[in-house]
Amino acid sequence: MAGFEDFLPIMAVKLGEHDFMAELCNGFRLLADPGLGLITLESLRRNSALLGLDSLTDAELRAMMEEGDSDGDGALNETEFCVLMIRLSPSFMAEAENWLHKALVNEVEETLTSCKK
């Protein structure tokens, strides 16, 4: 059976960059503690069934949190969550250099266009 991350590249292609990121942000809000605006171990535990992850142990959930917690505060903010989801997808990581190049080209083109005005 395919893992969740296997569907991310398909979603990205079908939705486009903007809508795909919006969907990742929706996923974050679904898992986040509404009062804190962060994904905590407790909010992940409470909402894991929504993702079909209710069979994971606390240790496995904690490991997922630690994998994405780049600032070490014990919770995931929206950026950490989105980065983690993309990092978990082997297909995304294989294409990361191409996306970076495309993003840089777009940024330069937008800058040049705005300078001409």
C-alpha positions as CSV (number, residue, x, y, z in Angstrom):
1,M,0.0,0.0,0.0
2,A,1.3,3.5,-0.9
3,G,2.2,5.8,2.0
4,F,0.7,9.3,2.4
5,E,3.8,11.0,1.0
6,D,3.5,9.1,-2.3
7,F,0.4,11.1,-3.1
8,L,2.0,14.5,-2.5
9,P,3.6,14.8,-6.0
10,I,0.3,13.8,-7.7
11,M,-1.5,16.4,-5.6
12,A,1.1,19.1,-6.5
13,V,0.7,18.4,-10.2
14,K,-3.1,18.4,-10.2
15,L,-3.5,21.5,-7.9
16,G,-0.6,23.6,-9.0
17,E,1.9,25.2,-6.7
18,H,-0.3,27.8,-5.1
19,D,-3.3,25.5,-4.4
20,F,-1.0,22.7,-3.3
21,M,0.6,24.9,-0.7
22,A,-2.9,26.0,0.4
23,E,-3.8,22.3,0.9
24,L,-0.7,21.7,3.0
25,C,-1.6,24.7,5.1
26,N,-5.2,23.3,5.5
27,G,-3.6,20.0,6.7
28,F,-1.6,21.9,9.2
29,R,-4.7,23.6,10.6
30,L,-6.4,20.3,10.8
31,L,-3.7,18.9,13.0
32,A,-2.8,22.0,15.0
33,D,-4.0,22.9,18.5
34,P,-6.4,25.7,17.8
35,G,-5.4,27.7,20.9
36,L,-1.7,27.5,20.2
37,G,-1.7,27.5,16.4
38,L,1.0,24.8,16.5
39,I,1.0,21.0,16.1
40,T,1.8,19.6,19.5
41,L,2.3,15.9,20.4
42,E,-1.2,16.0,22.0
43,S,-2.9,17.6,19.0
44,L,-1.2,15.1,16.7
45,R,-2.2,12.2,18.9
46,R,-5.8,13.6,19.1
47,N,-6.1,14.1,15.3
48,S,-3.9,11.3,13.9
49,A,-7.0,9.2,13.1
50,L,-8.0,11.8,10.5
51,L,-4.9,10.8,8.6
52,G,-5.2,7.1,9.2
53,L,-2.3,7.3,11.7
54,D,-4.2,6.2,14.7
55,S,-2.2,3.0,15.0
56,L,1.1,4.8,15.6
57,T,2.5,4.7,19.1
58,D,3.4,7.8,21.1
59,A,7.1,7.1,20.4
60,E,6.4,7.1,16.7
61,L,4.4,10.3,16.8
62,R,7.1,11.9,18.9
63,A,9.7,10.8,16.4
64,M,7.6,12.5,13.6
65,M,7.5,15.7,15.6
66,E,11.2,15.6,16.3
67,E,11.9,15.1,12.6
68,G,10.2,18.3,11.7
69,D,10.9,20.5,14.7
70,S,13.7,22.6,13.3
71,D,13.6,25.2,16.1
72,G,13.6,22.7,18.9
73,D,10.5,24.1,20.7
74,G,8.7,20.7,20.8
75,A,6.0,21.7,18.3
76,L,5.6,22.2,14.6
77,N,4.7,25.6,13.2
78,E,3.1,25.8,9.7
79,T,6.5,26.2,7.9
80,E,8.1,23.3,9.7
81,F,5.0,21.1,8.9
82,C,5.1,22.0,5.2
83,V,8.9,21.4,4.9
84,L,8.5,18.1,6.7
85,M,5.7,16.9,4.4
86,I,7.8,17.8,1.3
87,R,11.0,16.2,2.8
88,L,9.1,13.0,3.5
89,S,8.3,12.6,-0.2
90,P,11.2,11.0,-2.2
91,S,9.8,12.2,-5.4
92,F,9.8,15.8,-4.2
93,M,13.3,15.6,-3.0
94,A,14.5,14.2,-6.3
95,E,12.9,17.3,-8.0
96,A,14.0,19.9,-5.5
97,E,16.8,21.3,-7.6
98,N,14.5,21.7,-10.6
99,W,11.9,23.5,-8.4
100,L,14.5,25.8,-6.9
101,H,15.8,26.7,-10.4
102,K,12.2,27.3,-11.6
103,A,11.4,29.5,-8.6
104,L,14.6,31.5,-9.0
105,V,13.9,32.1,-12.7
106,N,10.3,33.2,-11.9
107,E,11.6,35.6,-9.2
108,V,14.1,37.2,-11.6
109,E,11.5,37.5,-14.3
110,E,9.0,39.1,-11.9
111,T,11.7,41.5,-10.6
112,L,12.7,42.5,-14.2
113,T,9.0,43.0,-15.1
114,S,8.4,45.3,-12.1
115,C,11.6,47.3,-12.8
116,K,10.4,48.0,-16.4
117,K,7.2,49.6,-15.1
